[in-house]
Every structure is written in structure tokens, then in C-alpha cells.
Amino acid sequence: MRRTVLISKHIYQEAVDQLIARVAGKDGLVCQLTDRIGPSLLDSAKGLRVVSNVAVGFDNIDVSAATQRGIIVTNTPGVLTDTTADLAFALILGAGRRLGEAERYLRAGRFNQWRINLLTGWDIWGATLGIFGLGRIGQAVARRGRGFNMRLLYYDPYRQSEEVERALGVEYASKREVLRQADFVTLHCALTPDTHHLIGPEELALMKPTAVLVNTSRGPVVDEAALADALQCGGIAAAGLDVFEHEPAVHPKLLTLENALIVPHIASASVATRTRMCCMAAENMIAGLQGQRPPNIVNPEVLD
Ligand code: DGY
């Protein structure tokens, strides 16, 4: 039987009505992390059977609402792990060594002489890297940190086995100790009610004034206004951000701060990885519509 699938474009929340109108009568929806898939949309698409997200994160989808309606939800894990870890590490390097600021300085024609203290930053090699969330991406960042001879601390509500910890060379510590000891803190947790504002004023106050915060997970994991204040008043040294609390908006203060290295949610944006993500989303969709178990199903209970 012929099935119809809606492939959404990059529609932000204000266009939810448009998406609701277009999904009516479709069997499948291939959506992106910018599409909010909630009960009203799901109810407007009576025959919808599969929602295939082109992202590993699926906080944009109300999974329990989909499950209640018998709709399969899928994501794209694995294929973007190393590409995302590369960008996280680029932000660690770039924020630590003030690359954005240095480039702006040079382009503004201000480089008129070498100076001993010109744009001095913070060493990455040998520093302590604090990883929040030691899933696939957190582990890939740990491997990169090892290459820079970093001490690797991590916090995750689910502690890894001793074997995994030993193989990666990571030490488990409490959230507080990771924040207190790390020179670089990098976030790799999914956005859930538990991780919303995981890093807020209290957590920022625990960090060293020389510390750098990197976020490639989801914007709301960090209280962006509190971060902007901490960066402005020297509470922490710098931040490298790929994601923002109210994307695509960025806190206006962050846009003015030299010590914020900010990029527009590009962590998985290599040609090869984005291609793999799209293919994976298509494969998940086809399997689901053919009555098979999609390889990357998020809510397997829906098939019970
Ligand atoms: C994801 O897949 O969740 C990423 O944020 C996309 O870059």
C-alpha cells in the first residue's frame, strides 16, 4: 500500500500551526530538532504511524504522547558521535585559547606588534576535563582529552562499569567535585526535566574563575542568563557554546562578550555525518511503515 510521509523543513516553534496543517493525512513524519511534536500535532494527524527525528536528541518530541497514540518514534544515534565530539573539542580548544577573540582582534587591524601577554589563554594539555554525561559522545570527548594528556573526571547519574572507566581513563566524581576541580567542563547529557538548568548560578559559582564551560548538548541544560553574568563578571573564564536556551535566539549579552565563543548548533554538521543522519532517518521511517521494528526506535514499548 502506498504511504505518504511529510519531510519537514527547518520550521521553528512559531510555525507549529503550519506543520499541523501539513501533517494531516500523512502516515509518517520526518522531522528535525526544531519541530515541536506534541499532543496537538499528533492528534491532528490521525493516521500517523512513525515520527522519525533527524537527530540523536529527541527532547522536541513528546514521546509518551506518541506512545499513548501508538506512534513509533525514532532517532539517529551513533552516526554523529565523533563529529559532535570533534566540535566539542574544537570549542574546548577555541574557548581555552581565545580563538574567536584573537581572530576578531586581527581582522580589526589591531595586531600591530607581538606582545608577551597578547591574548594569553588557558592550556588544554594536562588540564582537568570534567565531563557531564558519559554516553557515546561524552566518551568520544574523553578519548580526545586523553590525547591531550588531560585528567578526565566525569559525572553521570548512571556510573559506567570499572572496565569502561579504566579503558577510557576516566574517574567518577560527584557533580560538585567535577565542577570544583575541572578546568574545562563539557556537557553531554540529554535534555530532560532533570537536566534542565543543570548548570545555573550555584554550579557556575562552584567553578574555578579560570574554568571554561562547553555546551554541545542542548541549550536549556544551561541557565544562559546566569552564564552570561558569570562570563561578564569573571565568575568563569570563557565558554564555548553550540546550543542556546531559546534557539535560534542567543542571549544578547553573550553576543557582546569576547569570552563567549558561540556557533550556531553545528556540532554534527559535517557533510558525511548529516548525510548519514538523513539516511538513517529514512531507513527508520521505511522500516516503521513496512511494519518492521525500526533500527533506532526510541519507544519500543509501542510495539508490545
Ligand atoms: C542532535 O542530533 O541531537 C544534534 O544536536 C544535531 O546536531
Residues whose N, C-alpha, C, O or C-beta is under 5 A from the ligand:
A	BS01	DGY	V54 A55 V56 G57 S217 H265 A267 S268
